[in-house]
Structures are given as structure tokens and as C-alpha cells.
Amino acid sequence: MKLPRLVVFRKILSEIKGPIAGIIGLVIVGTFALDYVEPEFDVWEALYCLIVTLSAVGFGDVEVETREGRLVTSLVIVFGIIMVSLFASSIGNRVIQNMLNHDFRYEQVIKNYSDHIIVAGYGDIGRRIVEYLQG
């Protein structure tokens, strides 16, 4: 039985919404924390600095200058790595689980057949084999 694509998409979305919410929450909390500890940053500059830092681009045009700002940035980097790892892990788990379930379903279907012959491929040779077995 094949699941509709919308159902599969909803299942995948339900599994990855936790890590996505964690990344969004990390960006929001990190932005306001950076805005609070850095006297020269406004919210938009803190958000920009945080996104550049999390994406590992590091343009260098915005620098964190206080010790507290560096601590916030370091914590955001560590938690960002954790969140991205969880996100990648949940997607990988879903792909592997899908592959295992797919194989398991085929094994169950094959076990239900008795007095049947399964011909893999239906080219010239496969067609001749089927004709021979039917005759």
C-alpha cells in the first residue's frame, strides 16, 4: 500500500518541526540577548550578526566587542550546531526508516504468495520465461 504524498509530507514535517522551531527560537533569543549585551547594536544589527555567525559565513563587517557578547555568540554557535545536527538527524532517520519500511512491506507481500513465481524484469528473456512457465 502506497501512502499519498501529502500524508508522507505531513509525517516528515511533524518530525522536523521540533528542530526547526528550536533553530528559530535560538535565533530570536540570541538576537535579543546580543542586542542587550552589545551597546552599539540595535535589534536588526544583532539579528544580522547572529545569522552571519550561524551560517558560518562570517563577513567580518560586524564584530562583537564585549566579553558578554562573545559569550552569547559562542553559546549560540554551540546550540546552533546542536540544532542543525538534530535537524539533519531527524531527516536521515526518516529516510532510513522509509527505506526499511519499504523493504519490510515487500517482504511481507512476498511471504503471502504461495505457488507463485516472481520474474524480475519483463524484457525479451523475461517474456520468454513467462510464456514458457504459462505453457
C-alpha positions in Angstrom: 0.0 0.0 0.0 1.5 3.3 -1.0 0.8 6.4 1.1 -0.3 9.6 -0.6 2.5 12.2 -0.9 0.6 14.7 1.3 0.5 12.2 4.1 4.2 11.4 3.8 5.0 15.2 3.7 2.9 15.7 6.8 4.7 12.9 8.6 8.1 14.3 7.7 7.0 17.8 8.6 5.8 16.6 12.0 9.2 15.1 12.7 11.3 18.1 11.7 9.1 20.9 13.2 10.8 20.5 16.6 14.4 21.2 15.3 13.1 24.0 13.1 11.3 25.6 16.0 14.5 25.2 18.0 16.6 27.0 15.4 14.0 29.8 15.1 13.8 30.1 18.9 17.6 30.2 19.1 17.8 33.0 16.6 15.1 35.0 18.4 16.6 34.5 21.9 20.2 35.0 20.6 19.2 38.2 18.8 17.6 39.8 21.8 20.5 38.6 24.1 23.1 40.1 21.7 21.1 43.3 21.4 21.0 43.5 25.2 24.7 42.9 25.9 26.2 44.9 22.9 25.7 48.6 23.5 26.2 49.6 19.8 23.8 47.0 18.3 20.2 47.5 17.6 17.9 44.5 17.1 18.4 44.4 13.3 22.2 44.5 13.6 22.1 41.8 16.3 19.9 39.6 14.0 22.3 40.2 11.1 25.3 39.4 13.2 23.7 36.2 14.5 22.6 34.9 11.1 26.0 35.6 9.6 27.6 33.8 12.6 25.2 30.8 12.5 25.6 30.3 8.7 29.4 30.2 9.2 29.8 33.0 6.6 31.5 35.5 9.0 31.7 38.5 6.7 33.6 40.5 9.4 31.7 43.7 8.8 30.0 43.4 12.2 32.0 42.4 15.3 31.0 41.6 18.8 33.2 43.6 21.1 32.2 42.9 24.7 33.0 39.8 26.7 29.3 39.1 27.3 28.6 39.4 23.5 31.3 36.9 22.8 29.8 34.6 25.4 26.3 34.9 23.8 27.8 34.4 20.3 29.7 31.3 21.5 26.6 29.8 23.1 24.5 30.5 20.0 27.2 28.7 17.9 27.2 25.7 20.1 23.4 25.4 20.3 23.1 26.1 16.6 25.4 23.2 15.8 23.3 21.0 18.1 20.0 22.2 16.5 21.3 21.7 12.9 22.6 18.2 13.9 19.2 17.3 15.3 17.5 18.6 12.1 19.8 16.5 9.9 19.5 13.5 12.1 15.7 13.6 12.0 15.7 13.8 8.2 18.2 11.0 8.0 16.3 8.8 10.4 13.1 9.4 8.3 14.9 8.4 5.1 16.3 5.3 6.6 13.0 4.4 8.3 11.2 4.8 5.0 13.7 2.5 3.2 13.4 -0.2 5.9 9.6 0.0 5.9 9.6 -0.2 2.1 11.8 -3.4 2.2 9.7 -4.8 5.1 6.4 -4.3 3.2 7.8 -6.1 0.1 9.0 -9.0 2.2 5.5 -9.3 3.8 3.8 -9.2 0.4 6.2 -11.9 -1.0 5.6 -14.1 2.1 1.9 -14.1 1.4 2.3 -15.6 -2.1 2.4 -19.4 -2.4 2.6 -21.4 -5.6 3.8 -18.3 -7.5 6.9 -17.5 -9.4 8.3 -13.9 -9.4 10.0 -12.9 -12.6 12.3 -9.9 -12.2 12.2 -8.0 -15.4 9.9 -8.4 -18.4 12.2 -7.8 -21.4 12.8 -10.4 -24.1 14.2 -13.0 -21.8 11.7 -12.4 -19.0 8.8 -12.6 -21.5 10.1 -15.9 -22.9 10.4 -17.3 -19.4 6.8 -16.2 -18.5 5.5 -17.8 -21.7 7.3 -21.0 -21.0 6.0 -21.2 -17.4 2.5 -20.4 -18.5 2.6 -23.2 -21.2 
